[in-house]
Amino acid sequence: PRRRKATGNTPQLEHTRRKRLFPNHISLEELYMGMDGSSNMLGKGNHNDCCDGCPLMRQLPRDILAEKIAPFLPAKSLQAFRCTSVYFHQTLEAVVPGLNLRLYRHQITSLDWMRQRETKAITEAECFGNNNNYHGVPDRDLHRSVTAGQSTLLRTRSGNWQCRVSQITGIEMVDNQTDPVANRTVARGGLLADEPGLGKTITVLSLVLQTMGLTTKETDQNSQSRSGSPSEEDIFRAYWKESVPKDFRREDLLSLTNRLSRKNKSQVYVPFSSVRIGIKDDSYVAQFDHYERDMRDEINASFPEDSVEQREIRDALQQQFNEMIQSYKSKQIHSASRSYAKVTSHPNSAVASLYEAHERRKFLDSLISSHGTLLVVPSVLLDHWRDQIKAHVNFAYMTKKEPLIFEFTASKGADASLQTAIDHVVRDKTHWPCVFLDRAPSKPLPPAKFLASFQIVITSNSRFMYEWKNGSFQDELRRMSEESPGEDNVEFAYFNSLDRSDSACPLLKIHWLRLVVDEGHSMGRTQQNSSVQFASWISAERRWCMTGTPTKLNGASAINEVLSLMRFLQHDFFTSRCEGDTHWKKYVVKLWKEGNLSGFHRLRSLLRVLMKRHTKLDIVELPAPLFGCKSVPMTPAEVETYNCIVTAVHSNLVLTSLKEDAKQDSLLHVSNRRFAGEALANMRRVCVGFSRVIPTLSDKNWQETLELAKEYKLSEDATTAVKEFVTERR
């Protein structure tokens, strides 16, 4: 609109800016403040009361709320808004900020399940009892599902009493949250196994957009889980109880007591009579902290007067005792680190479990925190992901800066383009790093800090195979620690070591929020290849596999691939700890081979928790598909190609059967299994139609064919026909 402005006798037009009805960005607080009766409700703890005090929010039409208001909220604010009531959760469950598509019902179901799987890391202690708030769990027994039937929950009909029995030992299982061995964790992720063509790409992008803003950096939300990680004090206590023999414990305690009693710096003799009696009676064999407590009490009791002299002696003895205890604990922890460096050597050791968790936590804290998702896709799908993101994601919903989608290539001028992108993001701060697309698998990646700033990093399996030869970041830190002179303590130089590492891949120096592998069945190979091993080195809070075919094998081989997928997802229940691998072999694989239905039900209960699969019949928005079978005649070119391949296979089988010493050249020989598979695959491709299979004959095989024709004395007409046929195929 324009309005007139008088200047003297001549009216002028003044342009005024119209205020937008819906701004580009609004916060949750601004949304509440803009509605009647809601300004006084923000600070209240009960969100349901907030909804009752804001009838205007409920009176809004669902489509207005879901399409015109909620998409303008940041992802974290939208999640908070969604959790205020059941009404808003149901209304806004399909809202994805920045997505230019409307999700199908099966995609909404998968998205809700994936958010639930990512909510928190579930420990084994939390799986005990009834799990009424966890969807999709058979009989509401989460522990039995995630362990594939390692336990059975027995309870009375009234529900007043229940008991969990182990299927391995047959004894009652107790909920012991302090046991580091038994407290395993459930995979924080899973398998998205929808049929091909059902939009798994859009579902994963929706998950990324809905969780935008989350990070692996330590915050108030995840500080509790970090504080629960074992300390060196926990490792010492476990090592003292488990590995130090009882006689050695008694001798060490007497040695510490005698040193402080007779060789203290104050030259004062303190008998410590009560402590010596406790050592003799083995009162401190199980609890070292009781020994520390009684020693300090004995020191205070020996110098009760509050004079300056006695206070100085008391303080000096306390300080010397603390130094002795700290030195003793350090030596014991050093021994534990040497003896229990690998948890696989001591699967049921509390010390090994605590030490592994302590080192893992220390390693993760040294990495660069990130809010990004690392997508690993086959090289042929890089363009697919790029096109899907450009077509269906609007990053303007999330930032006021210019969105940056950077393609990392090996072309001429790529280095200058990379430096320009780094300047835009780091120095000028004019661009917001959205997507990093890795198209040069053999070219060194940019610095880890630059990669960690992107919301989505897309790389290929080829990058994993290329970087595998450089080893893991942990191995490099270990080598650097061993090469450092004068360092007796086996402590990795975690902190301030990121810049010193030149050979490890930058992807390994980042603690990713999420790792997603497209065509994830490749992670289930029973024989670990370079790509699978490199993926196990990636540090990520959540892990996902996208695949329309979780396994391409049948029988026991398929079960083994499922086990490999569980290991990739870091599902801890089928390792050597607590005989989890024994249970898998005995109660899943063996029963499956025998055709026992219990093996099937155990596997199904596990996959119902960790896998979500939809078929085309689950698309309720579309009519049911019509299935039919129709034969399509082959074209003359396809018939000729098919006959040529079949004739070649038939000739190989016939000719190699004529001579005893030629059987090793037969396609039926075990050494030629790969060539037999290629021949069968070519025959199938020809039958599909529009085949591009062009049969060719190498010079070597051409000469062999003519020599065989001459050796078996074919007629002149037959030899001529063979020559003409072979000449056409050369």
Secondary structure, 3 states (H helix, E strand, C coil): CEEEEEECCEEEEEECCCCCCCCCCCCHHHHHHCCCCCCCCCCCCCHHHHHHHCHHHHHCCHHHHHHHHHHHCCHHHHHHHHCCCHHHHHHHCCCCCCECCCCCHHHHHHHHHHHHHHCCCCEHHHHCCCCCCCCCCHHHCHHHHHCCCCEEEEECCCCCCEEEEECCCCCECCCCCCCCCCCCECCCEEEECCCCCCCHHHHHHHHHHHCCCCCCCCCCCCHHHHHCCCCHHHHHHHHHHHCCCHHHHHHHHHHHHHHHHHCCCCCCCCCCHHHHHHHHCCCCCCCHHHHHHHHHHHHHHHCCCCCHHHHHHHHHHHHHHHHHHHHHHHHHHHHHHHHCCCHHHCCCCHHHHHHHHHHHHHHHHHCEECCCEEEEECHHHHHHHHHHHHHHECHHHCCCCEEEEEEECCCCCHHHHHHHHHHHHHHCCCEEEEEEEECCCCCCCCCHHHHHCCCEEEEEHHHHHHHHHHCCHHHHHHHHHHHCCCCCCCCCCCCCCCCCCCCCCHHHHEEEEEEEEECHHHHHCCCCCHHHHHHHHCEEEEEEEECCCCCCCCCHHHHHHHHHHHHHCCCHHHCCHHHHHHHHHHHHHHHHHCCCHHHHHHHHHHHHHHEECCCHHHCCCCCCCCCCCCCCCCCHHHHHHHHHHHHHHHHHHHHHHHCHHHHHHCCCCHHHHHHHHHHHHHHHHHHHCCCCCCCCCCHHHHHHHHHHHHHCCCCHHHHHHHHHHHHHHC
